[in-house]
Amino acid sequence: MLITGIKSRPVYDRLQPLSGGTRHIIAGQGSGGRAMLRLLDDMAGLDRPITLLYSQESFSGQDFLEQLQQHNALPLQVHATNQALIEALTTLLDDAHMGTRLYLAGSESFLGSAMQVATHFDLNRDEVLREHSGTLVRRVWCVHCDTYTENVTQRVYVCPGCGVTLVVRDHYSRRLAAFQAVKADAEVPGELPEAEELDT
């Protein structure tokens, strides 16, 4: 179910070729492979370098590696984890020049992490497209110990960093690329909010 009440949640794009690109970097994970394949079809015949990065780590369990490997014989960097892909993307963008266009596809957590890298390298809004794929499980940041937790589906959970029972707020921080979580019983010690599934 799409969450419409969270005004701070990013609005995502549909991947399509961006004009003016002299180099195209397409990075995705899990179910984002479907959007990558569609974009590659749209780019057929484009006479510009294309770099593909794909992570098989996926909350949804979807994997498009085989289809990507067979697509137009383009070089493909495969990573076992999203973090490994993010590190490879950082290296690529560190060496990028004017005219680089970045396309991202995958979970909200992956998109947020990748956008932190793009922002670090000052890529403008007209140089990056992000397409969300899969569920809207949340990447959550603990305000008490600065720990990030991926794929959170429960409103109340225990922080793996500090062990505090947290409640996930509906505020999405673009700077942190995560939802914020605070101590669940801060107002009345021992009184926890009702446990519930997050809208994902």
ABEGO torsion letter per residue (X at the ends): XBBAABAABBBBBBBBBBBGBABBBBBBBEAAAAAAAAAAAAABGBBBBBBBBBBABBAAGBBAAAAAAABGGBBBBBBABAAAAAAAAAAAAAABBBGBBBBBBEBAAAAAAAAAAAAAAGBBAAABBBBBBEBABBBBBBAAAGBBBBGBABABBBBAAAGBBBBBBABBBAAAGBBBBBBAAAABBGBBBBBBBBBX
